[in-house]
Amino acid sequence: MSQLSPPTKSRSKEPSIWSDIFKLILILAVVFSIWSGAWYWIDGHINVGTIAEDIAARGQFGDKFGAVNALFAGFAFAGIIFTIFMQNREIKQTKIMLEEQLKDSNKQRFDSTFFQLLTLHNDITSKLSDVETRGREAFRAFHARIILSDPDFRCYPALQKLDREEIRRVKDARSIVDEAGKKLGSADVSNLQTSLEEGVSSLENYLDDSLPLQERKIRQAYTKAAELHVDNYSHYFRNLYHTLRYIKESPLIEDAERPRYAKYVRSQLSEPELLCLFYNSLTKIELPGREKMELGYPKMGKLLHHFDILQNLPPRSLLHPSHSKIFEANYAEAE
């Protein structure tokens, strides 16, 4: 966190009032000397004849000093104007300095609150529990529960690793062709083979890019998975939401600084966390008996999209390619 810079000059080196008085007396003495010297010079050097003629000549010569007096008066006026400009500049410099000090102070206040929220986020994450898992592993368990909530989703992670043509060949052959098998792990092969034994409807649903269909399926699966266990994560979601909201709305920092703080938050999130945040905010979820409870749609989703928090989420981690399109459709227009 930034610190205020100490003054560069000590108090003992600042000009004293006696120094200013001495300078003023010195200036007045110089002006008086010039004035009295000019008076003496006129009296001693303007001699043209009789006393009356001398007085007349001195008067005429003295009249010329009227123009000089006007010149000095003009100089004095110009000096006053210059002094005003100097004072105005000093006032602006003082104002800028005060604004910088205020900005620095606000930055310290924001940093203090922000890093407390970030520490609280990590503390909440470490204490999460979901059945037999704790900490960040709880998010992995929650994601697995979403997959188990729809019979089709069991083979979707395996199908995400294949291209469309390979999926069609597997569907037509009702078995895992060699090219496809080389891209899959043992768990993927087992899940896909089990789905094929029950038919090819799961593969057909995966190949169907209809957004309403895919949104309905993920909404039903997430509702089923969250109905009994989402309360374990509600504190986590609320704290993260208010942290992101604090970054976006706080008047203590400039707009240009907000993305940098959002990156700090993003760096704390693991892939299982990002997946749960994504599906928690993907679409509107209404749990039975808690229809007015907002999980992540739309407020959390707007913040995730605004700060690009899901930037590090691999596309293949999603259950279906259309899910990213659903997310964009829900939040892109909100920006």
Secondary structure, 3 states (H helix, E strand, C coil): CCCCCCCCCCHHHCCCHHHHHHHHHHHHHHHHHHHHHHHHHHHHHCCCCCHHHHHHHHHHHHHHHHHHHHHHHHHHHHHHHHHHHHHHHHHHHHHHHHHHHHHHHHHHHHHHHHHHHHHHHHHHHHCCEECCEECCHHHHHHHHHHHHCCHHHHCHHHHCCCCHHHHHHHHHHCCCCHHHHCCCCHHHHHHHHHHHHHCCHHHHHHHCCCHHHHHHHHHHHHHHHHCCCHHHCHHHHHHHHHHHHHHHHCCCCCHHHHHHHHHHHHHCCCHHHHHHHHHHHCCCCCECCECCCCCCCCHHHHHHHHCCHHHHCCHHHCCCCHHHHHHHHHHHHHC
